[in-house]
Amino acid sequence: MINKFKTIIGIYKNINLFSTLLVRAKIRNTNISIYRNLHLYLAKNATLNVIGKLEIGCQWEHGRYYPSQLVIVKNANLEVRGSFTILTNCNIWINENAVLILGSGFINNGLNMSCFNKIEIGNNVAISENVTIRDSDDHYINYKNINSAPIKIGNNVWIGMNVTILKGVTIGDGSVIAAGSVVNKDVPPNTLAAGIPACVKKTDVRWHLTSPQKI
């Protein structure tokens, strides 16, 4: 038996879903699958628009459901354009006036995503375990202003485990980011980038996702 709860409207067992009336008003369709042990918060004036399909909080095969959360604060926007799966143990915050756009693909266990500006993920994207994506410094250094800048991850991108992606970065179509890398500058299309900070190690890279949710 699959422990899966279809989101239509209302409050579900093992899911903390606040403000039922707001959820009714804001969810434009019902093509969302929410799994157990997920906290979902949708604030007033936030928008959740699933044009395609979203599965969030799924377990790894034979694994367990870890605590997960998706928080969309006021005036924030989450748009899902294709079929996108996010596994359990995720921590996703879409902050005030920020935009998160998901194309198609999957993200493995342990995602840590903080969106203060704009994060856009393209189609056929594979993101491995324990990846951090942040589009803002989110703190002051020497009393200077906090800096935020959009992140864009292109189509057919593969991101290895324990990668950190920082503000203002564009990762080009067809690229691969090696495990443990810190990406703080743009990565050209069809390249392999690795290191701290990440730099191009190989060009003219071609790869194909043959086994979804197995990276």
C-alpha positions in Angstrom: 0.0 0.0 0.0 1.3 3.4 -0.9 0.9 6.0 1.8 -0.1 8.9 -0.4 -2.7 11.6 0.1 -4.1 13.5 -2.9 -4.4 17.2 -2.3 -7.8 18.5 -3.3 -8.8 20.8 -0.5 -8.8 20.7 3.2 -6.6 19.2 6.0 -5.2 15.7 5.8 -3.8 13.2 8.2 -0.1 13.7 8.9 -0.2 17.0 7.0 -0.3 20.4 8.7 -2.1 22.5 6.1 -3.1 25.9 7.4 -6.0 28.2 6.3 -8.3 25.9 4.4 -10.2 28.7 2.7 -7.1 30.3 1.4 -5.9 26.9 0.0 -9.2 26.5 -1.8 -8.8 30.0 -3.3 -5.2 29.6 -4.3 -4.7 26.1 -5.6 -5.9 26.3 -9.2 -6.0 22.6 -9.9 -5.7 19.4 -7.9 -2.8 17.6 -9.7 -0.7 17.6 -6.5 0.4 14.5 -4.5 1.4 15.1 -0.9 3.1 12.4 1.1 3.1 11.8 4.8 5.1 13.8 7.4 5.0 17.0 5.3 4.2 20.4 6.6 2.7 22.6 4.0 2.0 26.3 4.7 0.4 28.6 2.2 0.1 32.2 3.4 -2.5 34.8 2.5 -1.9 36.3 -1.0 0.6 33.5 -1.9 0.0 31.6 -5.1 0.5 27.9 -5.8 -0.1 27.2 -9.5 0.5 23.6 -10.7 0.0 23.5 -14.4 1.7 20.1 -14.7 2.1 17.7 -11.8 3.8 18.0 -8.4 4.7 15.1 -6.0 6.4 16.2 -2.8 7.6 14.3 0.2 7.9 10.9 -1.5 9.9 8.2 0.1 13.0 6.5 -1.4 12.3 2.9 -2.3 12.2 0.9 1.0 13.1 4.1 2.9 11.2 6.1 5.4 9.3 9.4 5.4 11.4 12.0 7.0 10.0 15.4 8.2 9.6 17.8 5.3 8.2 21.2 4.8 7.1 23.6 2.0 6.5 27.1 3.2 5.1 29.8 0.8 4.8 33.1 2.5 2.7 36.1 1.6 2.9 37.4 -2.0 5.2 34.5 -2.9 4.6 32.3 -6.0 5.3 28.6 -6.8 4.6 27.5 -10.4 5.0 23.9 -11.6 5.0 23.7 -15.4 5.7 20.0 -15.9 5.9 16.8 -13.9 8.2 17.3 -10.9 9.0 15.0 -8.0 10.7 16.1 -4.7 11.6 13.3 -2.3 11.3 13.4 1.5 13.5 15.4 4.0 13.1 18.5 1.9 13.1 22.0 3.4 11.7 24.6 0.9 11.1 28.3 1.8 9.7 30.7 -0.8 9.9 34.1 0.9 7.9 37.3 0.5 7.6 38.4 -3.2 9.8 35.5 -4.4 9.1 33.2 -7.3 10.0 29.5 -7.6 9.4 27.9 -11.1 9.8 24.1 -11.6 9.9 22.5 -15.0 10.2 18.7 -15.0 12.5 16.2 -13.3 13.2 15.2 -9.7 15.1 16.1 -6.6 16.4 13.4 -4.2 16.4 13.4 -0.4 17.6 16.3 1.7 16.9 19.3 -0.5 17.5 22.7 1.3 16.1 25.5 -0.8 15.6 29.1 0.2 14.1 31.4 -2.4 14.2 35.2 -1.7 14.3 36.5 -5.3 13.7 33.9 -8.1 14.8 30.4 -8.7 13.9 28.7 -12.0 14.6 25.0 -12.7 14.1 23.7 -16.3 13.0 20.4 -17.8 14.5 16.9 -17.4 16.6 18.0 -14.4 18.1 15.5 -12.0 19.2 16.8 -8.6 20.9 14.4 -6.2 20.9 14.1 -2.4 21.6 16.9 0.1 21.7 19.8 -2.4 21.5 23.4 -1.2 20.1 26.1 -3.4 20.0 29.7 -2.1 19.5 32.9 -4.1 20.5 35.3 -1.3 23.2 35.9 1.2 20.4 36.4 3.8 22.7 38.1 6.3 24.8 41.2 6.8 28.5 41.5 6.6 30.1 44.7 7.9 26.6 46.2 7.9 26.4 46.1 4.1 23.1 45.3 2.4 21.9 41.8 1.9 22.5 40.7 -1.8 20.0 38.5 -3.7 20.1 37.5 -7.4 18.1 35.0 -9.4 19.2 31.4 -10.0 18.5 29.6 -13.3 19.1 25.9 -13.8 18.7 25.0 -17.5 17.2 21.9 -19.2 18.7 18.4 -18.9 21.0 19.4 -16.0 22.4 16.9 -13.6 23.5 18.1 -10.2 25.5 15.7 -7.9 25.1 15.1 -4.2 26.1 17.7 -1.6 26.3 20.5 -4.2 25.7 24.2 -3.1 24.3 26.6 -5.6 24.5 30.3 -4.7 22.9 33.5 -5.8 23.1 34.9 -9.4 24.1 31.7 -11.0 22.9 30.3 -14.4 23.7 26.7 -15.1 23.5 26.1 -18.9 21.5 23.3 -20.6 23.0 19.8 -20.6 25.6 20.5 -17.9 26.7 18.3 -15.0 27.8 19.6 -11.6 30.1 17.2 -9.8 29.4 16.1 -6.2 30.5 18.4 -3.4 30.9 21.5 -5.7 30.1 25.1 -4.7 28.6 26.9 -7.7 29.1 30.7 -7.3 29.4 31.7 -11.0 27.8 30.7 -14.3 28.3 27.3 -15.8 28.2 27.2 -19.7 26.0 24.6 -21.5 27.2 21.1 -22.0 30.1 21.2 -19.6 31.2 19.4 -16.5 31.9 21.7 -13.5 33.5 20.7 -10.3 35.3 22.1 -7.3 35.1 24.8 -4.6 34.4 27.1 -6.3 33.2 25.1 -9.3 35.0 25.6 -12.6 34.8 23.9 -15.9 36.6 20.6 -16.1 35.3 19.2 -19.4 33.4 20.6 -22.4 31.1 19.1 -25.0 29.4 16.9 -22.3 26.5 14.8 -23.3 24.4 12.7 -20.8 21.0 11.1 -20.7 18.8 10.4 -17.7 18.0 6.6 -18.0 16.8 5.8 -14.5 14.6 8.5 -12.9 15.0 8.9 -9.1 18.1 6.7 -9.0 20.8 9.4 -8.9 
